[in-house]
Amino acid sequence: MKNSIILLACISFFATNAMAQSYRFLQTEIYGFQAFGGILQNSYSSAFTQFGGTVSCDEFTSGSGSGLSLGAQAEYPLTNVLTLSGGIAFHDRSGLLTTSSTFPIRDDNATSGFTQAIMENRIQAGMQFLEFQTDLRYNVFEVYGFVLRGIGGLRLGIPMSGDFDQKTRIISPESIGFIVGNQVLQERTLGSGEISTFNPLQVGAVFGIEPMLRVSPSMHITASAFYDLPFSSALSDATLSISGFRGQVGLRYSIRMFAPSPNTP
């Protein structure tokens, strides 16, 4: 009796594993649609001292920021494990760029008669894009209601709006400041306004992974992680490349050839 129970358990295990390996939810899918939202962590690589509207200063080389992502996409199955996807999304790629400089100032209390002043220059840039993404999504692992997909594709971005606010402030010594009117200030505004020198089209690549959890025969909850790689500068009169990570959650709906029975894995 004991041996029979063990044998039955082994048969059940291997039968279950075989079903898990053979079942593909794309087998019965005609199209898939997904709505998603998430957060972007933006990273800037730059090489400029100024762009339209800003004031010439020390070279800006890097920066970072965060923003929101919101969009939708459609998918068409190419095989039982591969889909072609196309989507549109709003991406906020805003962030802060900073640079600092050191210069001598007269200080009668110093031994040499001079001391070093440190000044920080920063640009807070707001940049919003409408981005189109097309990619291939491959089912790396699939078992019953769980799928893990690998993603690779291209991105095209169109600038929607942009603005900047440029300020400079004295880091040290605290005893000095900018004379503005009758006031002595540690920080002053150098300029602000709209960004008018966007490149009309942003081009880049995207790579990512996407776990999917089935909640009904036609519905999955998704959680995606992407890395955006830029191929072009965001600005026409300065070098500003925007890369970064995206974390998104979504709801994916399948349109199928037939309604799966309750026993369909």
Buried (B, 14 or more C-beta within 10 A) or exposed (E): EEEEEEEEEEEEEEEEEEEEEEBBBBEBBEEBBBBBBBBBBBBBBBEBBBBBBBEEBEEBBEBEBBBEBEBEBBBEBEEBBEBBBEBEBBBBBBBBBBBEEEEEEEBEEEEEEEBEBEBBBBBBBBBBBBBBBBBBBBBEEBBEBEBBBBBEBEBBBEBBEBBBBBBBBBEEEEEBBBEEEEEEEEEBEBEBEEBEBBBEEBEBBBBBBBBBEBEEBBEBEBBBBBEBEBEEBBBEBBBBBBBBBBBBEBBBEBEBEEEBEEEEE
